[in-house]
Amino acid sequence: MFLIQCPWCGPRDETEFGYGGEAHIARPAGPETLSDADWADYVFMRKNPKGVHLERWVHRHGCRRWFNMARDTYTHQVLGVYQMGEPPPGPEGGDG
């Protein structure tokens, strides 16, 4: 387990949160014009890095708000938490 810094509630145990997938995925413009392969790529294909990953999380047992997190998927170290609509903290999601 690890602590997650909710932007509104402060540090809480990870069990209070729900993972929402990769952050910063834009819905395609004109989805009715996409081929089946392009639509499948948008729906199913996501990055799965060993290292820094930008993710969406929801504080489901707290304020119920969504936010983004930069996290190292290998060490589970939280590198930064930021609100939806804000850019990731630092280059590659790090603090710096």
Secondary structure, 3 states (H helix, E strand, C coil): CCEEEECCCEEEEHHHCEEEEECCCCCCCCHHHCCHHHHHHHHHCCCCCCCEEEEEEECCCCCCCEEEEEEECCCCCEEEEEECCCCCCCHHHCCC
